[in-house]
Amino acid sequence: MRINKYISETGYCSRRETVRLIQAGRIIVNGELCKPNHDVEPGDIVLIDGKSIPLKEEPIYIALNKPRGITSTAAKHIEGNIIDFVNHPKRIFPVGRLDKDSEGLILLTNDGEIVNKILRSEHDHEKEYLVKVDKPFSDTFLKGISGGVDILVGKTEPCRVARISDDEFQIILTQGLNRQIRRMCRVFGYTVIRLERVRIMNVKLDGLDVGQWRDLAKEELNELKNLLLI
């Protein structure tokens, strides 16, 4: 089993965070420095910062209304990281990212399996956002956004958009490209001045104040797992 999959399944951190630990030289396998794509066999001794990986804890699933200015990373050396902000007594990590200048819904967990399932964009998992730009826009702009846009990291997939006001719209994506919505708007000459994520699949932001978090309800979690085929 690949090292990043092995560690994510222990609940210690996500596959993405495991890659960062490997690059930082913090993972040792059988006394040797771990390399990317290292395979782990039964009986191998895996140490992180010289310590054994703790036994897997009870799964935690949290919905946070992230404020602007908080960075969606588990890297403790980054000021304003999301882990310090939540200050949960158990080890958790964010599911994907919501850029520092954006706000709204982000999930945190210690369940590596659910992280990997959500992040696989080929499953067409919906994420819904409310966006305000710097000036009024036409229906031509909405049509252009919905059809797919060439941005620096490639062409975006078609998506659903709907007007809210002269300068605000709702958008539902099934992708998670870096700063995707901001880059899409910039292509058409608009600058995003407020971006809020309000839904990830079946999990909604409803009633959660900025900066507050809650545990997912049992029914909510069961529906999420059903959608993920877990």
N, C-alpha and C positions, 0 to 999 in steps of 0.2 A: 504494500500500500504506500502511495506517495506520502511524504512527510507532512505536507500541508493538509491533506485529507485526514491523516491520522490525528494530528493535533486538533483540527476543527471538531472531530467527532468526540474528543475528550471534553469539549466545552471550554477549553482554556482560552482560545481565541479563534478568529475566523481564518480561512485560508489566506486571505489577503494580508492579514496581520502576521501570519506565520512567515510569509515571504519577507516581510520587513525584518522580522527577528533573525532570519537566516542571513540576510544582507548585513545585519549589524553584528554578525558573529556570535549571537547569543544562544544558539542551539548546538548541543553536542550529542552525537549518536555513537554509542560504543567507544567513547573516549576520543573521537575525532570530530573536527569541526564539520558541521552539516553543510552540504552544498545544495543548491536548488535542484528540485526533482529527485531528491534522495528517496530511495525506497526503504521502508521500514519492515523488518521481518518480525514474527513472533519471538519474544525473548530479548529483542534489542532494548538497550538502555538509552532512553532519551531524556536529556537534561536541558532545562531552560534556565539560564543564569546560574548554572551549577546545581539546580534543584530538580527533583523529580516532579513530573506533572501531577498536580493534586487529583484525587479521585473526582469523578464527575459528580456535580451537585444536582440538586433538584432543578429542573428547567425553569428559567425565568423569562417572561415575555412582557416587555414594557412598551407603552406608547408615550412618547414625549412630544410636547409642543415646543420645539426648539426655537429659542429667540435668535435674532440676528446677532452676529458677533461670536457665536459659539462654533467651534470647528468640529466637524463630525469625524473624529479620530480617537483611537484608543491610545495614541502615543502620549504618554504622560509628560514628556518634556515640552510639548507644545502648549503654550499659555492659552487658556480658554478652551481646553479640550472638553469634549462632551462627557467623558467619564468623570472628571473632577466636578463638572457642573451638576450631574445627576447625583453624585455622591452616594451611590447604592452600596449597601454593606457587602454585597456579593460581587464577584467578578463578572462583568458583562461587557459586551461590545456592540457597536452600532451595526445595523443591517444596511449596508450601502452608505451613501453620502447625501448630504444636503448642504450645499455650499455655504460658506461663512456668512455671506450677505443675504441668504435666504432664511425663511422661517417656516415653521409648520411641523407636520407630522414626520417623525422618524421612529423606527422601531429599534429596541435594544434587547439583547438576549444573551444567554450563554449556550444556546443550542446551535452548534455549527451546521447541522443538517438543514435547518429551516433557513439559515442565512444563504447557503448555497442554492437552495431551491428558488428563493425569491430573486436572487441576483441573476439567474439565468434568463436573459431577456427572450430567448426563443420560446418560453412558455407563455408569452403575451400577457404578462401580469400588469394590470392597469395601475397607474399612479395619476392622481388628479391634482391640478394646480390652479390657483387663482393668480392672475398676472395683471399688473398695472404698468403701463408704459408712459413715456414722457410727453406724448402728444396724441391727439385723436387719430384714429386709423379708419381705413375704409374696409369694405367687405372683401376687396381684392387682397388686402393683407391677410385676412383670415383664410381665404382660399389658398393663398401661397403657403402659409404656415402648415395647413392641413395636408397639402399634397406631398410634402417632403422637401427639405432644404439642404443644399450643399454647404456644409460648414467645414471647419478645418480638419475635423476627425472623420469626415465622410458624409454621405447623404443620409438624412434622417428618414425614418420610416413614416408613412402616412399616419395621421393622428386625428382625433376629434377635437374640434374647437367650437366655442359658442360665445357670442358677444354678451357682455354684462352691461357695459356702458360705452361711452365714446372712446375711453382710453383703457378699458379693462376687459379681459376675456378669461374664459375657462378653457383649460386644455387638458386632455387625457392622453398620456403617453404610455407606450409599452417598451420604451427604451430607457436607458440611464446614462447617456453620453455626458461627458464632463461639461458642465455649464451649458447644457443643450438648449434650453429655452432662451437664455440670454443671447447665445450665438445665433439662434434662428431669428430672433427679433432684430438683431444688429444687421443681418443681411438685408433687411427691408428698410433700414434707416431708423429703427426705433431702439431706445434704451430702456431696459427694464428698471423701474424704480421701486417696485415691490413684488416679491414672489413668495407665495405661500402654498405649501403642499397641504392638502386637506384630506387626502385619502390614499391609502396603499391597499390595493385589492379590496377586501371587505372591511378593513379597519379604517374608521373615520375619526377626524379631529373633533367632531361635535362636542361642545361643552367643556373642552379642555383649555384652560387659560394658558397664555404664553408663559413658558418656563415651568409649567406643571407637568407631571407624568402620572400614569396610572398603570396598573397591571391589566393585561387583556382579560376580559371576561371569559369564562369557560366556553360559552356558546360561540363567542367571537373567535376564540382560538381553534375550536373544533372546525368551524367553517373555513378558517384560513388553512388548516392542515388538509382539509378535504380538497380545497382548490389547488393545493400544492401536491396532491396525491401522496401524502405522507401517511 
